[in-house]
Structures are given as C-alpha cells and as structure tokens.
Amino acid sequence: PATMATPSTSASTAASSAFPLTTAARFPRASTSGTRIPALAERRRTRRRRLPEGSGGDRSAAAGAVEKGLRLAFLEQLAERARAADALGVADTIYDMVAAGLSPGPRSFHGLVAAHALAGDAEGAMQTLRRELSSGVRPLHETFVALVRVFAKKGLSTRAMEILAAMERYKYDIRKAWLVLVEELVRNHYLEDANTVFLKGAKGGLQGTDDLYDLLIEEDCKAGDHSNALTVAYQMEAAGRMATTFHFNCLLSVQATCGIPEIAFSTYENMEYGGEDYMKPDTESYNWVIQAFTRATSHDRAPDVAELLGMMVEDYKRVQPNARTYA
C-alpha cells in the first residue's frame, strides 16, 4: 500500500511541525531589523540542538498508525456491506481505499467475493478472484471456500472442483471446502454430483464428518440409491466409524421395497446378531422387515411375519410395536 512520506530529519525540516498553523503563530515572520536576526538565529540553533534523535522514526510510526486506523475503518465498512450482499457498495469502498492511497489486500477482495456469493452471483465472484490474482494478491482460504459454496448451490460441481485444485496449488487444506461442496450439493438436490465428489475425495484420502456420512446415506436411501448408500457406509467404516441402527434402518427402507425380502432379513440378522448394542434393531427395523415380507408376492409370507412379531415380543424390553407395526 502507498504510505505517507517519512519526514526528513534534516535541520531545515526539523524546524517545521506537523501543525503548521500553530508554528506560524509561535514563530512570526522575522523582521528586516538587523538587531533581531542574531536572536532569531540563536533560537533556531537551540531548536536544532533540542530535536530528539529518533524524531524521524517517531513520525514514521505515527504515519503508520494513521494508515492502519484508516485501513481498519475501510475494512469495517467493507465487511458491513459484504454481509448485506451489497457488491456495488463493497466495490465503492475499495475505490475509496485506493483514492486514499491504500492498496486493497486479500481481506478487501474476500469481502467482494463474499458479497457476490451471498447474492448468488457466481460469475461476479469468479471475476473478483481473477482480478485478485492478477493484482498479485494471495487469496484467503475462506475466499476459496465462498467460491466453492456458491458454485455448489448452483450445481456447478466441475467448477467447484477446479477451485479445490487451485487451493491445492496454493498449499491450502481442501478438506473444509470439500465438505462444504458435498453438503451444499446434497441440500440443493444435486445428489448424483454429491456422491461423485464425495467418492473422489474419499479415494484421495479425505474423511467426512459424522453429519456428512449420515446426510449422504439418508438422502441416497430416500432416493432409492442403495448402491451409493452402501458405498458411503463402507467409506464411513473405513474411516473408523461403525454403522449404527440409524444407518441400517436407512438401508432397510430401500430393501423393503425391492421385492426380495430375504435381503432385508439378512440385514436384520446382521443387526440382531452382530453383537454390538449400537446396531441392534429397533421398532423401525422390525417394521421395515415386516413390510418387506408383506409386500413380497412370491408366496404366502404370513408365517414369516408371525415369526418376526414373535421376535419383537421376545425383545419387548427394548422393542415395542407401534401403530405402523400393526398397519
């Protein structure tokens, strides 16, 4: 950034002051009388002798403090406008900074990217990033994350992955941006893209969060995508988190409608006899398996359903039939 000129420590400049009007009042213009000239010269020599050695550095520090305060005031205004998604207002603030002799830094550009992103203007955000890079400024980590988010919300997963690649070139950790990308794709109904991006990241060594695993498995199962749900579950277990009753129930919800009740029953047996309390079947589990058998058309499944109800009765301390069971 442009800085204020450092005052010279030379004798002629030292006699001047940061407050010129005050100086003029204290030191009026010398008269032409010869009797006053020696006295005035003596006063000037006295001021030169009393000038502290570090005065130049002190003035430079003061100038730096003024610049820092000015920059902070601009950044506060910029942040306020960015939160309001006012990209034009942010741009005006940046122009004012330049007019004041300050060069925009990474936080200034981040504010403009964030304003475009909050307004849903992916192209505007991308143009700002290009402008930042052409200025020789290194973008902040959160600037890249904001770009990934706005691309994900629009289903532009390929462009978002290009941003992840750029982050890697700048030696940034991409895990947070990757998590944001997958989650936003899911929440904005780009499930197929979300699965693709998730699996690509998982194969590259990235680990999801518990919430992300749960979200993907649940949404895949709601969409009837048993294959991807199972793949995500395997990735989750490979990362050290075992499948729970919740995850098995999600899988059962798909298996119950596939027309092959034996698949659902196999999952139930895995839950019942797996040996871990966190994966034991609950009422919802029994309901899905019962539904699988009642919907099967191959032959009479009444004995199988009766057997399942008997198991529920035996497990009455943990599992109680509800209205859906009887329905």
N, C-alpha and C positions, 0 to 999 in steps of 0.2 A: 504493500500500500504506500501511497505517497505520504511522506512525512513532512512535518513542519521543519523549516530550515533551522539548524542549530546556531544560536547566536555566537558570534565571534568573541574570543576572549582578548582581542587586541585592545589597547588602551583607548583608542578613539571610540570604539563601540561600547566599551565598558562604561563610559560616561553617560550613555543613553540608558533608558529604562523601559521596562515592559509597560509602564504607564506614562506615556509621553506628555499628556496634559498636566499631570502633577509635576513632572520635571520642569516643564516650561514655567509653571508658577513659582517653583522654588529657585530656578536659575534664569532670571530675565536676561534678555539680550544685553551684552556688555556695551557700555558707552564708549565713545571715542576718546574720553579723557585719559591722558597718559598716566594720571595718578592711580586709576582703578585697574589698569591692566596687570601690573605685578601681583596685586592682591587676588585677582580672579585666577591668574595662572597658578598661584600658590594653592588656591582651593582645589583646582583641578588635579594638581600633583598629589594633594592629600587624598582625594578620592581614588586616584590610581593606586596609591600605596595601600589603602584600606580594602581594596577589592579582594575578596576571598579567592584562593587559587582554584577552587572547584566550581566557580560560578558557571562556567560553560556547561559542565556536566549537569549541574542543578537545573539549568534552563532546559537542557535536552530532556531530562527526566520529566520536567513539568509539561513539556510539549507532548511527550509520550503518554502521560496521564490524561491529558486533554483528548488526544486521539482515541485512547482506549475508552474513555467515557462516551465520546461521540459515537464510536462504533457500537457500543453496548446499547445506546439509545436507539440507533437504527435497527439493530437486531431484535430488540423488544417489539418495535413497531412491525417489523417484518414477520415475526412469529405470530403476532396477533392477527395479521391479515392472512397468513397462511392457514391458520386454524379455521378461518372463516371461508376457506376455499376461494379467496379473492386473488387470483393470479395476477390480474392487472394492477391491483394495489401493491402486491409484492414487487412487481417489476418497477413500479414508480418509486418505491423505497430504494431499490437497488440503483436506479438512475440518480436519486438524490444523494446516495452514498458516493457515487462516482463524482458528482458535481462538488461534493465536499472534500474531494481529494482522497477518498478511501476506495481501495480496490475490493470488489466482492470476493469473499473467501468461500470455503466449502459449505459453511452453515447458511450463507446467503443463497447459494444455489439450491441447497437442500430445501429451504423454505419455498422456493419457486416450484421445485419438483413436487413437494408435498401439496401445495395449493392446486396444481394441475391434477394430481392424483385424487385428491378429495373431491374435486369437481368431476371426476370420471374422464378427464381428458388425457388419454394415454399418449397420444401423439405430442401434445404440448409438453408433457413430462419428459418424453424422449428427446425432443428438440432441446429442452433445457439441459439435459445430460450432455448432449453433443456440444452445446455451447460451453459447458463447464470444462469438458475435456479439451476443447480447442483453446481454452484460456490457460491450459497447463495446470489446472487445479485438480487435486486428487479427490474424487467424490467420497463422501462419508459412507460407512456401512449401511446406515439407515436410509440413505438416498437410494441405494440399490434395492433395499427391501421394499420401499414405497413403490418403486417401478414394478417390481415383481407382483406386488399386490394388485396394482391397477390392471396389469395385463391379465392376471388370473381371473379377476372379476369379469373380464370380457371374454374369457375362454381362449385367450391368445397364449396357449401353453408353450408353443415353439419360441415365441419372442421372449417369454419369461425365462425359458431355459438358456437363451442367449445371454440374458442378464446374469444368470448364475455362472456361465462360463467366463463372463467379464470379471465377475467377482473373484473367481479363482485366479485370473491373471494378475489381479491386484493383491493376491495373497490373503484374501478375506475368507473367514469361515462361512461356508454357504449353508450350514445346517438350518439356521433360523429362517433364512429366505426360502429354502426348500420346504420346510414345514408350512410356512405361510402359503406358498404356492399350492401345495396339495390340498390344504384345508379350504382355501378360497375356491379352488376348482370344484370341490365336493359341494360346498354350500351354495354355489351358483349353478349347480346342476350340470357340471361337465365331468360326470363320474368316470367315463371311459378315459379321458385325458388324465384325471387324477390318479387312476390306477397305473397308467403308463409312467407318469412322472414319479410316483411313489416307488414302483419296482425298479426303475432306472437308478434312483438314488440309493435304494436299499442294496442293490447289487454293487454299488460304488462304495459301500461301507457306511452310509448314513443310517442312523437309527431314529425311528419315530418316537413320539411321546405316547403315553398310555391313552390319552384322549384321542390322538390321531388314529391309533390302531382301532379303538372302539368305534370311532366315527366311520372309518372305511368299511370295517366288517359289517356294521349295522346297515349302512347305506347300500352296500353291494347285495346284501341279503334282501333288503326291501325291493331292490331292482331285479331279484331273481338270479343274480350273478353268483352262483355257488362257487364256481371255479376261482374267481378272483378273491372272494371272501376267504376261501380256504388257503389260497396262496399268501394273503396278508396274515392270516393266523399263523402259518408256518414261519413267516418272517418275524412275527412277534415273539414266537417261542425261541427262535434262533437268537433273538436279541436278549433273551433271558427272562421273559415274562410268559408264564404259562397261561393257557386258555382257561377261562372260568366258566361258571354256569351261564353267565350272560352271553359269552361267545358261542357256546354250544347251542343255546336256545336260538340264537340268530341263524345258525346253520340248520337247525331243526325246522325253522319256519319255512325254509326253502325245500327241504327234503320232504316235508309233509304234503307238498303239492306236486311232487314229481311222479306219483303213481306207483312208486316202488317202496312200500312201507318197510321192507327189510333194511333199507339204507338208514332210515330214521331209527329203527330199532337197534341197529348196530351202534349208532351214535349214543343212544340211550344206555346201552350196555357199557360203553366206554366210560360214560359219566358215572354210572352206578357202581361199577367195579374197578374204577381207576384208582381208588384208594385215597384220594385227596378230598377234603371237605369242600374246598373252594370250587370243585367241579361237579358236585353231587346234583342230581336232577331235582328240580323244584316242581311246584304245581304246573307252571307254564310248560316245563319239559314234558310232563306226562300228557298235558293237553295236546301238544303238537304230535306226539307219537300216536295218541288215540285218534286224532284227526287223520293221520296218515293211514291207519288201518281202516277207519270207517269210509274213507274215500276210495280205497282200493276196490277194483271191480273184478279182480281175477277169480276170487271165490269168497265164500262166506267168512268174514273176519270177526264174527261175533265172539268166538272163543278167545281170540287174541285180545280183544278189547276187554273181555271179562277178566282175563289174566292180568292185564295192566291195572285195572281197577282194584284187583286183589292186592297187587304190589303197593298201590297207594294206601290201601287200608293197613297193610303191614307197616308202612312207613309213616303212620299217622302222626307221630311226634314231630316230624319235620315237614310233612306234606299234607295239605288238606284240600279236598276237592272244592272247586268254586262253581259259580253259575255256568261258566264256559265249559267246565268238565261235563256237566250234565247235559248241556246243549249239544 
